[in-house]
Amino acid sequence: MSNLAINTAQNVNLDYKLIGLGERFVAFLIDGLILLTYITLMENLVDFSELFSTDDWTRRGILALLMLPAFFYSVLSHIIFGGQTIGKMILRIKVVRLDGSPTQWYNLLVRWMLRIVDIWMFFASIGVLSILLSDYKQRVGDAAAGTVVISVKKKHKITSTILEDLEADYEPVFNNVTLLTDKDVRIIKEAFTLSKKNKDYKTLTLLRNKVASVLNVESNLYDIEFLNTVLKDYNYYTQNM
């Protein structure tokens, strides 16, 4: 299994599973079946509907217009659905930038334009070889656009979110934790969990001091207990607002 290791601006290490040829090919087949179904329906509509009972050239022009959504399906789907087509959604894979951030429309446009090299030239051999030989499993379009395809399959455990288990009679300690945002708390929890797992007490102390400074509080609690309390207090107040 290949992973893309990303170090965020907050020095939190994140790992993404890179997707190779197999799952991408299955997603491509699913999208192909969707397009084939659409094209067949449009052709039958033009052939048999009385609405299009006109000369051949006009019918061909109408059919060409109806084919445009199929032609632009890939790029439009990726832009509208944030790096996914219907096939990718079903396989739970997604196109992101190399730093793990969401793609922009221009990344996806470059990627789509180079499908002609990756997929349609030489029976997709260029794209296949590029994925197999690339360190990041990128086809030519990915390399040019600065993108990779990753898995978005996640086990939705409470430890992977900003949520915390709270006892029914839990009493909060720091009432100004609402100064933090969900993004702040997510970063704190990721850094806290990682540092605690690696027994990185220096980082825990730095994190504790930073949080205490932002909240403008002083406490005699030890670092782990302090940070755990901040997380629980945030959940207490946000769940009861």
Helices and strands as residue ranges (DSSP letters): E 3-7, E 13-17, H 21-48, G 50-52, H 56-71, H 73-80, H 86-91, E 93-97, H 105-113, H 115-115, I 116-120, G 121-124, H 125-133, H 140-145, E 147-151, G 158-160, G 177-179, H 182-197, H 201-215, H 223-239
